[in-house]
C-alpha cells in the first residue's frame, strides 16, 4: 500500500467517523467537511476527477451548514 492509498484510507475513515457523529457536536460537521476536502484531494490526485468533484461539493455544502 503506497502513500496515496494510505491518504485515501485516512480521508474516507475520517469522513465516515465524523458523519456518524455529526449529531453530537458541530465540530464533527466541521470534521466531516474537512474530511470531504481531503477525499476530494485524494480523488483528484489518483485521477478520479468525478469523485474529487463530488467530494468538493459535499465539503462546501457541509461547511455552509455551519452557519
N, C-alpha and C positions, 0 to 999 in steps of 0.2 A: 504494500500500500504506500503510495507516494504522498508527498506533502499536500498536493492539491486535493486528493481524496480525503485526507485527514481533515483538511479545512472544510470541505463539504460536509463531512460527517459531523463535525462540531457545529456548523451552522444549522443543519437540519435538526440535530438533537436539541440545541438551544431553542430553536423555533417551536418544536413540539412541547418542550417543558414549559416555556413561557405561555404558550397558547392554553395549555391545560390549567395554568394557574392565574389566568387573566382576571378572574372574578375576585381574587383575593386582594389585589393591590394594583394601583395604576402603574407601579414600577414594572409589573410583568407585561403590561401593554407596551410600555417603552422598550422593554427587553425583546418582546416579540417583533416590534418594528425594527429594532437593531439587528435581530437575527435574520429577518427577511432581507435586510440590506446586505448582510453577509451572504445569504443564499443567492441573492441577485449577482453579487460579485463572483461567486463560485460558478453560477450558470454562464456568465459571460466569459470567464477565464477558461472554462472547459469547452467553449464553443457552442453551447446550447443557448443561443440568444433568446428563443421564445421563453424558456424557463427564467432566464435572467430578467426579461421584461416583465413577466407576470409577478415575480418576486419584488421588483421595484415598485409596481403598482400597489401590492399588498403593504409594503413598507410605508409608502406615502399615505395610504388610507388609514393605517393604524396610528401613524404619527399624528394625523389630523384628528383622530378620535380623542387625543389627549386634551384638547381644548375644552 
